[in-house]
Every structure is written in structure tokens, then in C-alpha cells.
Amino acid sequence: MPKAICFEQFGGPEVMKWMDIEVPEPGPGEARIRHKAVGVNFVDVYQRSGLYKVPLPSIAGNEGAGIVEAVGAGVTLVKPGDRVAYAGVMGAYCEVRNIKAERLCLLPDDISFAQAAAMMLKGLTVQYLIRRTYRVEAGDTVVFHAAAGGVGTIACQWLRMLGAKVIGTAGSEAKCKLARQNGADFCVDYRRENILERVQEITGGAGAAVVYDSVGKDTFETSLKSLSPRGLMVSFGNASGPVPPLDLLLLSQLGSLYVTRPTLATYIAQRSDLEEAAAELFGVVASGAVKIEINQQYPLQDAPKAHQDLEGRKTTGSTILLTD
Ligand code: NDP
């Protein structure tokens, strides 16, 4: 019987249990895939903790890569034996699952299952953030928080490729060093340094055109203050806790700012958007401009330990779970 990491109540990493599951034949429009590797993302933590309400019981996880074993009626996009990967479909921490075939991307030969599991959700996120939410151009000053994390590591490299001036932030000197190696021109150790002062110093008081903030509660207001007039605040995560309600007048006082709170689901809802974004992601990886750093690997059943490390800020780059 296939196994999965399930949770029946919200809570800490310990609510996740290694269990047998039944996987029926794929229904119409579905494919059954056998995972080779599964990605670990901060959204998995929000869903497990109950910050994002999901049905109970649930299988954790939102990203995986593997081989198609069978397809249901009407499926033409993939066939048994295909190497595939996906992002943003809950129920990934398992050996075998059924999934809507239209959510699957065929993997190019030069991308391994491990790489795919480490980059689909994070890389597609970076694609929409820096190519679509705000189209970063050469010379733009960009602040990117948590720059040594999974999303941050891909973002720094991609932003370097675009010629942006990147001010990263991270929670230790070692993480800042990693962010700089990945393309951040500067990195502020926000446990030691004042972000706003450093951004003002680096930009000569002009501020940044766009701030990408996934830290949330702890950094939101500083991020707004780090923007140039008419700058864009992209609040895309809550690693330190959810952002409190916003007084819109603050946006006028700080210089006619824009704020958006985007989510990957919206940006890949259409199959055409998913295909275009994935092609662009595979392209930057194939070109060597973006390297996927898998800095933590665990057996699938050790997902609770992977969550402890991610929440404990002990990880850098991407984390994956291996099925065998
Ligand atoms: P990361 O690998 O970036 O891990 C999160 C990082 O956040 C930590 O390593 C830590 O880095 C930083 N952090 C700051 N404060 C805290 C805190 N109090 N507790 C824990 N971590 C903290 O995770 P991911 O790459 O998976 O995701 C990055 C962010 O992007 C997450 O917030 C996630 O929710 C968001 N996201 C949003 C998406 C969207 O579409 N809206 C899609 C994908 C991801 P440091 O120690 O350097 O501060």
C-alpha cells in the first residue's frame, strides 16, 4: 500500500503522520503519478499550522516530480512513462497520487526529478513575481527579503540575469554571504542591521522601485518605507506571521505607493500561463543562469523534521523529500 504524510488536525510538525493510503484508478482527466521527489515549501507549514485553512484530514505538500503510471479517460497531455512535475496542488507528500493532468508539466531531459521538486513551486513563483507582478528591468533597484531561502535563492540569480540592482535581506552573516554569491549586490543581515537605514544608504535616499516581502508581520512597514515614490510593495508571504490590517492613508503619506498581495495559484490558473511560465523557468535553468540549490534532503517520512528545520530558519535554498 502506498504511504503518505497526513495530518488530521492543525498544529506543529508533530501532527504529521506517516500512514497507508488508498489510491484509486485515475478518474476522467486525471493521471496517477509515482513521486520520485517532493518539494518542501513554506505554504506547507501555513496549511499544516492552520494559518491557511484546508480540509481535514489532508495530505501535506504542494509540489512534486515523478513518473506517470496511468491516465484516466480523456487525458491526452501525458501518457504512462512520462517524466512530469507540478506545483500548487495539495497532497504531494506521498508515494503515489492522482492529479488533474492539466496541472502537470513535462520535464525536459536535462532536469532531474530532484531539481524539479526543488524548483517548480519556488521557480514559478519567482517567474510571476519578477516578470509579471512587476516586470523588473535592468537597473531597477529591488529589495528581496529572505534572500537565502528557497524562493530567494532562485530570485537573486534570476534578478542578476535581468541586470537589476538587488538588495537582499537574510537572518545571518552566512546567509547574507550565500545571497551575495547568488547575485544580491548587497545583503542586509536584518537580525543585526536596520533594513531601512541600509536601503536609504545604498540608494542614496531614493528607495527601491519594488520590494518583495515574504517575511510579513516583522518587515511589512519597513518594506513600505523602503520604497521610492510610486513604488510597488509585493507582500507574498507570512513567514513571521500575517500582516496586520493596512491603513491606506499610509500609502499616500509614503508617496502614492502601490501594494499587491499575489498568490501563485492565480498566476498559473490558466493552462497557457502555466506552460509559458514553466518554459521560461526551464529556460533560465537550462541556460545555467539559475542554478537550483538543494541544500536539504530528507526521506519522505521525515517530513516533520524538514518542517522543524524550515520553520526554525535552519535551511537555505531548497528542501526536498525523497521517496526511495
Ligand atoms: P524559505 O526557504 O524562504 O524559508 C523562509 C525564510 O523566511 C526563513 O529561512 C527565514 O530566513 C525567513 N524568516 C523570517 N522570519 C521568519 C520567522 N519568524 N520564522 C521563520 N522564517 C522566517 O521558504 P520558501 O522559499 O518556501 O518560501 C519563501 C516565502 O515565500 C514564504 O513566506 C512563502 O510563504 C512565500 N511564498 C509565497 C508564494 C505566493 O505565491 N504568494 C509562493 C511561494 C512562496 P532568514 O533566517 O534569512 O530570515
Residues whose N, C-alpha, C, O or C-beta is under 5 A from the ligand:
A	BS01	NDP	V40 N41 F42 V43 L121 T125 A146 G149 G150 V151 G152 T169 A170 G171 K175 S214 V215 F236 G237 N238 A239 S240 P262 T263 L264 L310 E311 R313 T315 G317
